[in-house]
């Protein structure tokens, strides 16, 4: 019985470590959502394009640089913008720029 409980606790511990590791190296879901939101707002302000006219790709996370890279598409003008977003903690923009 004790052996079985230790095995279950061990499996749960490994699962937690794997999930946290994936969040660290691939970014979090909330981080990806916030990166897309900030990138769309940035493009909207910079080029005076309505947000409703923009669509975002699934962003990728660059662990070494701690930034999200996302593609923003202008559906009406058929343009694509690549935006880099670096954030502090939960969704606060530290740096945002475009390629």
N, C-alpha and C positions, 0 to 999 in steps of 0.2 A: 504494500500500500504506500509506504513512504517512498519507495523507489519510483513508483508510478507518478506520485505528486511531484517529485523532483524532476522527472522527465517532462511533465507538463509545464512546470515553471521554466525549465530550460528552453523549451520550444518557444514559449511566449517571450522570453527574454531575447532570444535570437530574432524573432519576428520584429520586436520593437527596435532592435539595433539596425536591422535591414531597412525598415521603413524610415528611420531617422537618417540613415546614411544616404538613402535615395533622395530625401528632401534636401540634404546638404549638397549633394553633387549635381542634382538635376533641377533644383529650385522647387518651391512649393506651389501648390495650386493657387493659393491666395496671391502669391507673388506674381504668378503668370497672369492672373486676372488683372491685378493692379498695373502691371507693366503694359498690358494691352490698353487699358483705360488711359493711362498717362500718355502713351504714344499717340493714341487717337486724338486726345486733347491737344497735344503738342502740334501735330500736323494740321489740325483744324485751325488753331490760332495762327500758325506760321503762314499758311497758304490761304487762309480765309475760306475754308471748305466746311460745309455743314457736316456735323458728326454723323448724321443719318446717311450720308453719302459714302462713308468710310467703312471698310471691313478689315478685320485683323486676322492674321495667321496665328497658328499656335507658336508662341515664342519658345526659343531655346535659351538655355542658361549656360553661361560660361563661368565655370567654377573659379578658375584662376583669377579672373578679372571681377568676379562677383557682379555680373550684369546680365540682363536679359536682352536678347536680340529678337526683334519682331518685325514682320512685314506688314505694312499698312497699304491697303489697296483703295484707290479712289475709283469707285464703281462707275461713275459717270464719265470721267476723263480717261479712264483706263491707264492710270499711272500707278506705279508701285514705289513706296518709300521704305527704306530700311532704317529702323530707329533703334538706338541703343539706350537702355534705361538701367541706371544703377540706383538702388534704393537703400535707405536706412530702414532697418527693422521691418515693420508691417506696413508697407505701401507708401512710405514717405519718399518722395523723389530726392535723390542726392545730386544726380547728374543725368541729363538727357541730351542726346545729340543725334544727328542724322548723318548717314553716309552719303 
